[in-house]
Amino acid sequence: MHIVVNNQTQKVSSSNLSQLLTELNLPVQGIAIAVNNKIVSRDCWDSTFIREHDHITIIKATRGG
């Protein structure tokens, strides 16, 4: 299926957010995810299913000062 991740169209086989992170080789810690502009809490990633043409925003925490 095709989804949009951080404004880039991607073809993925994942069915939920947890699987998507694995497929994209992203860490679980230090990130936040929004699906169609709605933040999804970490404890809901396994039960949040991805649909064709969803817009997903992944924000990574950075260190600095």
C-alpha atoms as an extended CHARMM CRD file, in Angstrom:
* protein
*
        65  EXT
         1         1  MET       CA              0.0000000000        0.0000000000        0.0000000000  PROA      1               0.0000000000
         2         2  HSD       CA              1.0470000000        3.6110000000       -0.4380000000  PROA      2               0.0000000000
         3         3  ILE       CA              1.1980000000        6.0460000000        2.4560000000  PROA      3               0.0000000000
         4         4  VAL       CA              2.8180000000        9.4270000000        3.0100000000  PROA      4               0.0000000000
         5         5  VAL       CA              5.5380000000        9.5120000000        5.6820000000  PROA      5               0.0000000000
         6         6  ASN       CA              6.9320000000       12.9430000000        6.5390000000  PROA      6               0.0000000000
         7         7  ASN       CA              5.6830000000       14.3270000000        3.2080000000  PROA      7               0.0000000000
         8         8  GLN       CA              7.2260000000       11.5080000000        1.1370000000  PROA      8               0.0000000000
         9         9  THR       CA              5.1680000000        8.8060000000       -0.5440000000  PROA      9               0.0000000000
        10        10  GLN       CA              6.2570000000        5.3340000000        0.5360000000  PROA      10              0.0000000000
        11        11  LYS       CA              5.1770000000        1.8580000000       -0.4850000000  PROA      11              0.0000000000
        12        12  VAL       CA              4.9460000000       -0.2780000000        2.6620000000  PROA      12              0.0000000000
        13        13  SER       CA              3.6790000000       -3.6850000000        3.6920000000  PROA      13              0.0000000000
        14        14  SER       CA              3.1250000000       -2.8610000000        7.3800000000  PROA      14              0.0000000000
        15        15  SER       CA             -0.3590000000       -3.0520000000        8.8200000000  PROA      15              0.0000000000
        16        16  ASN       CA              0.1590000000       -1.0540000000       12.0290000000  PROA      16              0.0000000000
        17        17  LEU       CA              2.4440000000        1.6600000000       13.3930000000  PROA      17              0.0000000000
        18        18  SER       CA              4.7620000000       -0.6860000000       15.2920000000  PROA      18              0.0000000000
        19        19  GLN       CA              5.3780000000       -2.7180000000       12.1530000000  PROA      19              0.0000000000
        20        20  LEU       CA              5.9450000000        0.4720000000       10.1810000000  PROA      20              0.0000000000
        21        21  LEU       CA              8.7430000000        1.5630000000       12.5140000000  PROA      21              0.0000000000
        22        22  THR       CA             10.4240000000       -1.8080000000       12.0650000000  PROA      22              0.0000000000
        23        23  GLU       CA             10.0060000000       -1.6760000000        8.2920000000  PROA      23              0.0000000000
        24        24  LEU       CA             11.5040000000        1.8320000000        8.1680000000  PROA      24              0.0000000000
        25        25  ASN       CA             14.3420000000        0.8380000000       10.5490000000  PROA      25              0.0000000000
        26        26  LEU       CA             13.3710000000        3.5050000000       13.0710000000  PROA      26              0.0000000000
        27        27  PRO       CA             13.8850000000        3.3020000000       16.8380000000  PROA      27              0.0000000000
        28        28  VAL       CA             10.8920000000        3.0120000000       19.1350000000  PROA      28              0.0000000000
        29        29  GLN       CA             12.3610000000        5.3150000000       21.7650000000  PROA      29              0.0000000000
        30        30  GLY       CA             12.5150000000        9.0650000000       21.3310000000  PROA      30              0.0000000000
        31        31  ILE       CA              9.8590000000        9.4940000000       18.6730000000  PROA      31              0.0000000000
        32        32  ALA       CA              6.2750000000       10.6500000000       18.3720000000  PROA      32              0.0000000000
        33        33  ILE       CA              3.8400000000        9.6180000000       15.6370000000  PROA      33              0.0000000000
        34        34  ALA       CA              0.8140000000       11.3650000000       14.2020000000  PROA      34              0.0000000000
        35        35  VAL       CA             -1.5870000000        9.7600000000       11.7400000000  PROA      35              0.0000000000
        36        36  ASN       CA             -3.6020000000       12.1970000000        9.6590000000  PROA      36              0.0000000000
        37        37  ASN       CA             -2.5920000000       15.0200000000       12.0360000000  PROA      37              0.0000000000
        38        38  LYS       CA             -3.6760000000       13.1780000000       15.1980000000  PROA      38              0.0000000000
        39        39  ILE       CA             -1.0350000000       12.1480000000       17.7350000000  PROA      39              0.0000000000
        40        40  VAL       CA             -1.1000000000        8.4380000000       18.5580000000  PROA      40              0.0000000000
        41        41  SER       CA              0.1390000000        7.4380000000       22.0200000000  PROA      41              0.0000000000
        42        42  ARG       CA              2.8680000000        4.8040000000       22.1470000000  PROA      42              0.0000000000
        43        43  ASP       CA              0.6060000000        2.2530000000       23.8500000000  PROA      43              0.0000000000
        44        44  CYS       CA             -1.7320000000        2.3900000000       20.8190000000  PROA      44              0.0000000000
        45        45  TRP       CA              0.8800000000        1.8140000000       18.1090000000  PROA      45              0.0000000000
        46        46  ASP       CA              0.1600000000       -1.9360000000       17.8910000000  PROA      46              0.0000000000
        47        47  SER       CA             -3.5700000000       -1.3570000000       17.5390000000  PROA      47              0.0000000000
        48        48  THR       CA             -3.3930000000        1.6280000000       15.1680000000  PROA      48              0.0000000000
        49        49  PHE       CA             -3.7880000000        0.2460000000       11.6780000000  PROA      49              0.0000000000
        50        50  ILE       CA             -2.4300000000        1.9450000000        8.5880000000  PROA      50              0.0000000000
        51        51  ARG       CA             -4.6970000000        2.5280000000        5.6040000000  PROA      51              0.0000000000
        52        52  GLU       CA             -3.9480000000        3.3940000000        2.0050000000  PROA      52              0.0000000000
        53        53  HSD       CA             -3.0410000000        7.0890000000        1.5890000000  PROA      53              0.0000000000
        54        54  ASP       CA             -2.6850000000        7.7770000000        5.3380000000  PROA      54              0.0000000000
        55        55  HSD       CA             -0.4220000000       10.7250000000        6.1610000000  PROA      55              0.0000000000
        56        56  ILE       CA              2.0140000000        9.7930000000        8.9100000000  PROA      56              0.0000000000
        57        57  THR       CA              4.3280000000       12.2300000000       10.6440000000  PROA      57              0.0000000000
        58        58  ILE       CA              7.2500000000       10.8310000000       12.6310000000  PROA      58              0.0000000000
        59        59  ILE       CA              9.0720000000       13.2640000000       14.8820000000  PROA      59              0.0000000000
        60        60  LYS       CA             12.4220000000       12.3240000000       16.3720000000  PROA      60              0.0000000000
        61        61  ALA       CA             13.6260000000       13.8830000000       19.6100000000  PROA      61              0.0000000000
        62        62  THR       CA             17.0400000000       15.4860000000       19.3960000000  PROA      62              0.0000000000
        63        63  ARG       CA             19.5320000000       16.4390000000       22.0430000000  PROA      63              0.0000000000
        64        64  GLY       CA             21.1300000000       19.7950000000       22.2480000000  PROA      64              0.0000000000
        65        65  GLY       CA             21.0900000000       23.0490000000       23.9780000000  PROA      65              0.0000000000
